Amino acid sequence: MKMDTGRINQAQMRLDQLLEKLASNSPVPGGGGASALAGALGIALGNMVGALTVGKKKYAGVEAEIVAANEKAYALRGAFLALAEEDAEAFKPLAAAYSIPRDDPGRDAVMENALRRAAEVPLQIMEKCCEAIELAAVYAEKGSVIAVSDAGCAAAMCRAALESAALNVYINTKSMKDRKLAESMNEKVAGMLEEYGRIASQIYEAVTREVT
């Protein structure tokens, strides 16, 4: 599905249309947008666990915490969808920069700015994935036991989103000439992967023990 404006509205596009677009030779949506959508799916699953918990007498003691988690999860879902849009928008100046002749004296500055922006958005997606994984931990520990497998799924999907977004940072920082900024971004990526990848794995393993 080609749009005249070139804008990819993942929030409004039907799922089959989005997948068709993703599978095509169109550069957007790409890995960054797909990462954000995976994060949105993951946190929506977590939110479902919360929805199944609220109002149940058995979980009255944690209801306030679950309600607060649900509010955060709802906001995160919207943030992920917005970042999917931003990722598509951020690619456009980068694509334009690559078309600038190499002997153009202004090419390097334009390219550097475009690469920085193209790396910033998936870095923001990673930050939201970390928040989502923290919520998945709450849902797995305190949510309804009848939906604990969904909390594990939420953690797994958010970890996949985290790792996928990381690749979209790395591919852009690799080409940046400002190596100090590039390495700073890479350090943030590595830190999130290590800390939150571990947390997501712990959630998944704990849920697996509970359901097997």
N, C-alpha and C positions, 0 to 999 in steps of 0.2 A: 504494500500500500504506500504510494508516494504522496507526500503532502506538498502542496505548492509552496508553503512557507518554509519547508525544510525542517520544521519543528516536530519532534516526536513526542506526542502527548501520551505517555504511557498510562497516565491516570485515567484517561478517557477511552483509549483504544481497546477494542475487544481483545480478549486473550488470543484468539486464533489469528487476528490481524497482527498483533504484536509479535507472536512467534514467527509468522510469515516474514515480517520485516526483519526480525533478528536473524533469520536463516538466509536472508538475501545477501546480495553483494553491496548493499548500502552500508556505509561505515558506521552509521548510527541507527538504532541503538547498538552498542557494543558491550564489551566486558564490564565496563564501569556501570552502565545502566542496568545490565543483567545482575550485577552484584547488589545494587540498590534494591532491585525488585525481589531478589532472594531474601534480603534482609527484611523487606516488608512482609513477605510471606512468613518468615520465621517468627517475627514479633506478633503477627496476627494469630499464629498458632498459640503463642504464649498467652495472648489476650483471651483466646478461647478458653484456655484452662482457667484463667481468672474469672471469666463469665460463668463458668460452671461451678465455681467455688462460692461466689458471692450469694448470700441469701440462704446458705445451707447452715442449719443449726450446728452441725458438727464442726464447722470452721468459723464459728462466731468470734473466736479468740483472735483470729488473724484477718478478719474481714476488713478492718480499716487499712491494713497494710496491702491487702490484695486490691482494694478499691483504688488506692494510690498508685499501685503498680499498673492497674488497668488504664488509668488516666495517662501515665507516662507512655504506656504501650501504644495508645491511640495517637498520641502526639508523635511518637517515633515513626509510626506507619506513614503519617503524612510527610514527615521529614524525609524518609526514604524515597517516597514518590517524587518529592520536589528535587531531591538530589539526582534522581534518574533523569529528570528534565535538564538539570544543570550540567550533567555530564555530557549530554548530547549537545548542548549549547557551547560548552567549553571546547568541543572538538572542532567546531567550525573555524575559529581563528587559527587553530593549529594546521588544519587542512589547507587553509589559505596561505599560511606561512611557508609550507612545503612547496607551494607553486611559485614562490618568488625566485627569480633567477639567482644563482649562487654568487654572481658577481655584483649583485645589488648591495651597496654599502650599508643599507638599512636592514638587510635581511636578518643578521644575527640578533639584533635587538628585538625585532618582531618575533623571531623564533623563540628567543629566550622567554619572553613574556607569555607566549602561547603555551610553551612547555610547562612553565610554572603553574599556569591556571589549569592545564590539563592534569597536572599531578595533584593540585589542591583539592579538587572535587572528590576523587576516590579516597583521598586521605580523610576527608570529612565523612565519607561513607563508612570508613573503618571506625571512626570515632563513634558513630551511631551504632555500629555493630557491637562495639564494646558495651554501650549502654544496654543494648538489647540482650546481650549475653548475661549481664548482671540481673536483668529482669527474669530471664529464663531460669536463673538459679533460684530466685524467689518462688517462681511458679512450681519448679520441680520439688522444692523443699516443703512448701506450705500450701500448694494448690490441691485441688481435689485428686484423690488417688485414682479415681476412675479415668482421669485424663493425664496421668503422669507420663505416659508414653508420648503424648503431644508436647509436653514440656521438653522431653529429650529431643524430639524432632526439631523443636524451636531452636534449641542450642546447636544442634548439628547444622541446621540451615544457616544460622547466623555465623557459625564458624566458617562455613563454605563461602558466605558473602564476604567475610573478613579477609580470607585468604585470596579470594578472587580480586577484591578491590586492591589488595597489596600489589598484585602483579601490574595493575593499571597505574599505580604510583611509580613502581620501579621502571617501567618501560619509558616513562617520561623523564624521570630524574637521570636516567642513564645518559641522555642526550644533552642535558643542561650543561652550560659552560660555567655557571656559578656553582662550583663544586662544594663550597661551604654550605650553601642552601640545600643542594641536592643531598649531601650527607646528613644534614640535619633532618630532612624529611625521611630519609632512609632509616635513621635511628628511631624516629617515632614509629615507623612501620614495624621495624623489628621488635620494638618494645611491646607494641600492641599484639603482635602475632604470638610472642612468647607468653605474655601474661594471660591474655584472653583466649588464646588458643588452648592453653592449659585448663583454664576454667571451664570452657565449653566441653573439653574432653572429659573432665571430672564429672560434669553434669550428665553427659551421655553415658558414661560408665556406671554411675550411680543408678540412673534410670534403668539401664540394661540389667543390673543386678536385681532390681526390684520387680521387673516384669518377666524374668526368666526363672 
